[in-house]
Amino acid sequence: MVVVLNVVHEHGSRIMGIVVDAVSDVYNIADTEMKPPPDCIGAISTEFVKGLATVSGKMIIIVDIDQLLNSGELCARESLTY
C-alpha cells in the first residue's frame, strides 16, 4: 500500500509516496487535542514526534512527517534535484 503525502520543505512542497504494510485507522486530530511529546518514548526519537493524542482510549503518536522526510540522506538527495 502507498500513502501519498504533501511534504513541506525549505524549497516549497513535494508530493511523495511512502510504502506501508497496512493502514489500520485514519484520524482527524485538531492541534488543540494534541499534547506535547515527552522527552523520550521508548525507542522512538522524539525529534520526529509532533505530539500525542488519545482517541477512543488509545494513545496515538503523531509523527511530524515533514521533519521525518526532510531529514538526513533524503534532505541531501533533495538538494541534488534543484
N, C-alpha and C positions, 0 to 999 in steps of 0.2 A: 504494500500500500504506500502511496506517495501523498504526503501532506504538503500542500502548496502554501507558501508564506510570502508576505511582503516584508522584506528585511530592510531596515533603515540603516544607512551608514553615512560616513562623512561626505561622500560624493552624491548623496541623494537616497535612492532606494532601488531595490532589485527584487524581482520575483524569483524565488528559489523553491525547489522541491527537496524534501528530505524523505528518505525511505524509513518506514517504521514497520515493526512487526504487526501491530494492531492499534486501533483506536477504540478505547472502551467507552468513553463518555466525552462530551463536549459541553463546557460550561461558559456562561457569560458572567464574569465576575467584575463588579464595579471596583474602582480604586478604593472607595470608602469601605469595602468589605475585606480588603487586604490588610494583613498585619505585617510589620517588618520581619525579615528573616532573622533567626537567632544567629549568634556568632558562628556556630557550626551545626550542620545537620548530618551527623554520621560521616559517611564517606563522600558526601556531596559538597563541592566547593560552593560557598555562598556568593562567590564572585558573580555567578550566573543566575542567582535566585533573586527574583523581583519581590517576592513576598509569599505569605502563607494565607490560606483561606479555609474555612470549614464549610463543606457542602454536604447536606444530608448526613451529618455526623462523621464525615470523612475529612481528614486533613489533606488539603491539596497544596502541593508545592508548585508555585507559579514561576516558570523559568523565563528569564529575560532573553528571549530568542535573538533580539538584535545584538546584545552583548556576546552571546554564545557564538553566533555565526559570524561575528566580526573579529573574533579573537585569533591570535596565533597565526598558524600557517595559512588559514583561509584569508586573513587580512592581507598577508604578503601576496597571495595569488591575485587578490582583487586589484592591488596596485599595478600589477603587470598588464591588466586589461584596459587601463585608462591611458 
